[in-house]
Amino acid sequence: MSSTFAERLRFLFDNVHPRSRGPYTQTEVVDLLRFSGSRMTTGYMSQLLSGKRTSPGLEVVRDICRVFRVPMDYFGDEETYEEVKQQIIWIQQLRDSEGQQVAARTYDPFRRLTEQDNKSD
């Protein structure tokens, strides 16, 4: 089943962001687009995300792809969309598992007891 432009864009908003923070806001993405020369507005971005606007121009698609670092075919080709989507999901899972591994390595339930024993010596 083919997904809409809005669904693909929403996936990028929800899933492509630095590890240290949550998703970008519409305003942040529009600011990034405008910084790179786009004439995008938050109103138009909102319409794209809601599906009220379904066929943005080539420049708009190109600029959005630059911000989220995906190929332009992401929006036009179902196979490319699925491949990129799976890569993004895989990267998220990898980041999550790395975070869990780091947390597991730093969590030592006996450390506090050992520290208390050392203080009493």
N, C-alpha and C positions, 0 to 999 in steps of 0.2 A: 504494500500500500504506500502510495506516495505521500510524503508529508508536505505541508504548506510552508511558504516562506516564513510566516510568523512562527511556526513550530520549530523550524531550523534555527531561526534567530533566537528564540527563547532558550533553546538548548545551549547556544553559545553563551548567552547571558548567565544562565544558571551554572554552567560548568567550566568556563574558561576564565580563570582568575588566579592570582598568586596564591600560593599555599597558605600564606600568612593572614589571609583575610577572606571575607565572603565575596559573593558576586558583585560585579560592578553595578552601579546604578545607571539608569538611563542618562542622567545628567553627566556622569563621569564619561560614559562612552561618547556622548555628543561632544563634550569638551575635547576629548582625544581626536575625534573626527574633525572638529573645527580647527584644532591646532595644526592638523596636517593639511588644511586648506579646504575642507569640505564646507558646504553651506547647510549642513544638516541642522535641524532644530529639534528640540525635545518633543514638540508636538508631532512632528513627522515620525520621529522614532517611536513614539507611543502608538501612532497609527499602524506602523509596520509590525510592532509587537502584538497588537490586538487583532491584526488581520483586516483592519479597515482599509488599509492600503496593501495591495497584494502584488503589485508589479513595479518595484522601484527601478530607476534607471541604472544603466551599466556603471556609471560613476559611483552611485550610492553603494551598489553591491561591492564594487572594487574597494571602496574606502572601508566598508564594514569588514571585509575579508582581511584587509591590512591590520586593522585594530585587533581582531581576534586571531590573526595569523593562520588562516585557513585558505585553501585554494578557492578560486572563484567558482569552480565546478561544484563546490559544496552546496551552493544554492540551486544549481541547475541540473545536476546529474545525480540520480538516486544512488547509483553504485558508489560514487565518490562521497556522497553524504554519509552513507552507511559505514564506509571505511574510516572516514575522519571521526565520525561519532564513536566507533569502536576504539579507535586510538585514544581519543580523549577519555573514554571510560577506563581504558587500560591504564593510562597515566594516573588517573585519580586513584585507582585501586593500588597501584604501586606506591603512590605518595602515602595513602592511608596505611598500607602495610609497613612502610618504612617508619612512619610515625609510631605505630604500635610496637615495632621492634625497638625503637629508641626508648619508648616509655617502658617497655619490659626490661631493657638493660639498665635503666636508671632506677627502677623500682626494686628496692631490696628490703624486704620486710624485716630482715634481721639487723640492718644497719643501725637503727636506733638503739636496739638492745646492745649491740657491740659498742657503740659510742658511749652508752651509759656505763657499761662495764669498764671501759677505758678511763672514764672520768673518776670512777670510784677507786681506781688503782693508785 
